[in-house]
Amino acid sequence: MRISIIIPVLNEATVLENNLQKLQSAHAQGHEIIVVDGGSKDESQRIAKPQADHLLVSKRGRALQMNKGAAMASGDVLLFLHVDTILPDDGIAAIINNINSGQDVWGRFDVRLSGNRKFFRVIETMMNWRSRVSGIATGDQAIFITRNLFQCMHGFADIPLMEDVEMCRRLKKIQWPICLSQRVVTSSRRWELGGVFKTIWLMWRLRLAYWLGADPATLARQYR
């Protein structure tokens, strides 16, 4: 089973280099790395080119970039990995071990925030619990999906925010996600820069507004 790791990028040269280096062991095992750049002005493209099977350039937008990467992918399973999220050492094996040949399934990892503050342990525990109960994952949890199922779903919706939540809403109507206990490590910089409580409030407020039918473009402007 071959996995295509799809990484959307925009001006993340420093973080990208570290992530790609950590993925080279998976690359050596025959898995595919696809970086989709949304028009970076830094060194992202130069860094990605020698360490990825494909470097694609796309219009800016995470959904657009991930869909473009998926269209190029040759793997049996598509793994959508944020540039600031690191897979555990056994992450690829965990996916393969939980998918039987011929199955059309999807899933995600548990998550750990990179910061050492004790409150981050509470946040990540709540994120993982909420995901297991709701069947909804976020991109920070490294969503994976068999290529055939992704094509049947016609990819991510072309919206500027909540593309991960929107996709999960459609997917869980077909099948509940595989919830892996292995943890990806995602950057806590969002909470550290914006303030823990302010960031939590912002994320919950935006998600609630989305569930109530707010325009994702309006929510994206508020998020930025």
C-alpha positions as CSV (number, residue, x, y, z in Angstrom):
1,M,0.0,0.0,0.0
2,R,1.4,3.4,-1.0
3,I,0.6,6.6,0.7
4,S,0.7,10.0,-0.9
5,I,1.5,12.7,1.6
6,I,0.1,16.1,0.4
7,I,1.4,19.2,2.1
8,P,-0.1,22.6,1.3
9,V,2.4,25.4,1.8
10,L,2.4,29.2,1.9
11,N,5.5,31.1,3.1
12,E,6.6,28.4,5.5
13,A,10.2,27.8,4.5
14,T,11.7,27.2,8.0
15,V,8.9,24.9,9.1
16,L,8.8,23.1,5.8
17,E,12.4,22.1,5.8
18,N,12.2,20.5,9.2
19,N,9.0,18.6,8.3
20,L,10.3,17.3,4.9
21,Q,13.4,16.0,6.6
22,K,11.3,14.0,9.0
23,L,9.4,12.5,6.1
24,Q,12.4,11.2,4.2
25,S,12.2,7.8,6.0
26,A,8.7,7.4,4.6
27,H,9.9,8.5,1.2
28,A,12.7,5.9,1.3
29,Q,10.0,3.3,1.9
30,G,8.3,4.2,-1.4
31,H,5.7,6.6,-0.2
32,E,5.0,9.8,-2.1
33,I,5.5,13.4,-1.0
34,I,3.7,16.1,-2.8
35,V,4.2,19.8,-1.9
36,V,1.6,22.3,-3.2
37,D,2.8,25.9,-2.9
38,G,0.2,28.6,-2.9
39,G,2.5,31.4,-4.2
40,S,5.1,31.7,-1.5
41,K,7.5,34.7,-1.5
42,D,10.1,33.0,0.6
43,E,12.3,29.9,0.0
44,S,9.6,27.3,0.3
45,Q,9.7,26.2,-3.3
46,R,13.5,25.9,-3.4
47,I,13.5,23.8,-0.2
48,A,10.7,21.6,-1.3
49,K,11.9,20.7,-4.8
50,P,14.8,18.3,-3.9
51,Q,12.8,16.6,-1.1
52,A,9.5,16.0,-2.7
53,D,8.4,13.8,-5.6
54,H,6.3,16.6,-6.9
55,L,6.3,20.4,-6.3
56,L,3.1,22.0,-7.6
57,V,2.2,25.6,-7.7
58,S,-1.4,26.5,-7.2
59,K,-3.6,29.5,-6.5
60,R,-3.7,30.3,-2.8
61,G,-6.2,28.4,-0.7
62,R,-5.7,25.3,1.3
63,A,-8.7,23.4,-0.3
64,L,-7.5,24.3,-3.8
65,Q,-3.9,23.3,-3.0
66,M,-4.9,20.0,-1.4
67,N,-7.2,19.1,-4.3
68,K,-4.5,19.9,-6.8
69,G,-2.1,17.6,-4.9
70,A,-4.7,14.9,-4.7
71,A,-5.2,15.1,-8.5
72,M,-1.4,14.4,-9.0
73,A,-1.2,11.6,-6.3
74,S,-0.6,8.0,-7.3
75,G,-1.0,6.5,-3.8
76,D,-3.7,4.2,-2.6
77,V,-4.2,6.5,0.4
78,L,-4.0,10.3,0.6
79,L,-2.6,11.9,3.8
80,F,-3.2,15.6,4.1
81,L,-0.5,17.0,6.3
82,H,-0.3,20.6,7.5
83,V,3.2,22.0,7.1
84,D,3.5,22.6,10.9
85,T,2.3,19.1,11.8
86,I,4.8,16.3,12.4
87,L,3.8,12.6,12.0
88,P,4.9,10.1,14.7
89,D,7.6,7.7,13.8
90,D,5.0,4.9,13.4
91,G,2.4,7.1,11.7
92,I,2.6,5.6,8.2
93,A,2.6,2.1,9.6
94,A,-0.5,2.9,11.8
95,I,-2.4,4.0,8.7
96,I,-1.5,0.9,6.7
97,N,-2.2,-1.4,9.6
98,N,-5.7,0.0,10.0
99,I,-6.8,-0.2,6.3
100,N,-7.7,-3.5,4.7
101,S,-7.1,-3.8,0.9
102,G,-10.1,-2.8,-1.0
103,Q,-11.7,-0.8,1.8
104,D,-12.8,2.8,1.2
105,V,-12.2,4.5,4.6
106,W,-10.9,7.6,6.2
107,G,-9.5,8.7,9.5
108,R,-7.3,10.9,11.5
109,F,-4.7,10.9,14.3
110,D,-4.9,12.1,17.8
111,V,-3.0,15.4,18.3
112,R,-0.5,16.8,20.7
113,L,0.4,20.5,20.8
114,S,4.1,21.3,20.6
115,G,4.2,23.7,23.6
116,N,5.1,22.7,27.1
117,R,2.4,24.6,29.0
118,K,0.2,22.4,31.1
119,F,-2.9,24.0,29.7
120,F,-2.0,22.7,26.3
121,R,-2.4,19.2,27.6
122,V,-6.0,20.1,28.5
123,I,-6.6,21.7,25.0
124,E,-5.3,18.7,23.1
125,T,-7.2,16.2,25.3
126,M,-10.4,18.1,24.6
127,M,-9.6,18.2,20.9
128,N,-9.1,14.5,20.7
129,W,-12.2,13.7,22.8
130,R,-14.4,16.1,20.8
131,S,-13.2,14.5,17.5
132,R,-14.0,11.0,18.7
133,V,-17.4,11.9,19.9
134,S,-18.4,14.1,16.9
135,G,-16.7,12.2,14.1
136,I,-15.3,15.6,12.9
137,A,-11.5,16.1,12.5
138,T,-9.5,19.2,11.8
139,G,-6.6,19.4,9.4
140,D,-4.2,19.6,12.4
141,Q,-5.1,15.9,13.0
142,A,-3.6,14.8,9.7
143,I,-6.7,13.5,7.9
144,F,-6.2,10.5,5.6
145,I,-8.6,9.0,3.1
146,T,-8.4,6.3,0.4
147,R,-8.0,7.8,-3.0
148,N,-11.2,6.2,-4.4
149,L,-13.3,7.6,-1.5
150,F,-11.8,11.0,-2.0
151,Q,-12.7,11.0,-5.6
152,C,-16.2,9.8,-4.9
153,M,-16.5,12.8,-2.5
154,H,-15.2,15.2,-5.3
155,G,-12.5,16.5,-3.0
156,F,-12.5,19.4,-0.6
157,A,-15.1,22.1,-1.1
158,D,-13.7,25.3,-2.6
159,I,-14.1,27.4,0.5
160,P,-11.5,29.6,2.2
161,L,-12.0,28.1,5.7
162,M,-13.5,25.0,7.4
163,E,-12.8,22.9,4.3
164,D,-11.7,20.1,6.7
165,V,-14.9,20.3,8.8
166,E,-17.1,20.4,5.7
167,M,-15.4,17.3,4.3
168,C,-15.8,15.4,7.5
169,R,-19.5,16.3,7.7
170,R,-19.9,14.6,4.3
171,L,-17.6,11.7,5.0
172,K,-19.2,10.6,8.4
173,K,-22.5,10.2,6.7
174,I,-20.9,7.4,4.8
175,Q,-18.5,6.0,7.4
176,W,-17.3,6.9,10.8
177,P,-13.6,7.9,10.9
178,I,-10.7,5.6,12.0
179,C,-9.5,7.4,15.1
180,L,-5.8,6.5,15.6
181,S,-4.4,6.9,19.1
182,Q,-1.0,7.7,17.7
183,R,-0.4,11.4,18.1
184,V,0.8,13.9,15.5
185,V,2.6,17.0,16.9
186,T,1.2,20.2,15.7
187,S,2.6,23.7,16.4
188,S,1.1,25.6,19.3
189,R,2.2,28.9,17.9
190,R,-1.4,30.0,17.2
191,W,-2.2,29.8,20.9
192,E,1.1,31.3,22.0
193,L,0.9,34.3,19.7
194,G,-2.8,35.0,20.0
195,G,-3.2,34.1,23.6
196,V,-4.7,30.7,24.8
197,F,-8.1,31.8,25.8
198,K,-8.6,34.3,23.0
199,T,-7.6,31.7,20.5
200,I,-9.9,29.1,22.0
201,W,-12.8,31.6,22.0
202,L,-12.1,32.6,18.3
203,M,-12.0,29.0,17.1
204,W,-15.2,28.0,18.9
205,R,-17.0,31.1,17.8
206,L,-16.0,30.6,14.2
207,R,-17.0,26.9,14.3
208,L,-20.3,27.7,15.8
209,A,-20.9,30.4,13.2
210,Y,-20.1,27.9,10.5
211,W,-22.5,25.3,11.9
212,L,-25.2,28.1,11.9
213,G,-24.6,28.8,8.2
214,A,-22.2,31.7,8.1
215,D,-20.3,32.4,4.9
216,P,-16.8,30.7,5.1
217,A,-15.3,33.7,3.3
218,T,-16.5,36.0,6.1
219,L,-15.2,33.6,8.7
220,A,-11.8,33.4,6.9
221,R,-11.4,37.2,7.2
222,Q,-12.2,37.0,10.9
223,Y,-9.7,34.1,11.4
224,R,-6.9,36.0,9.8
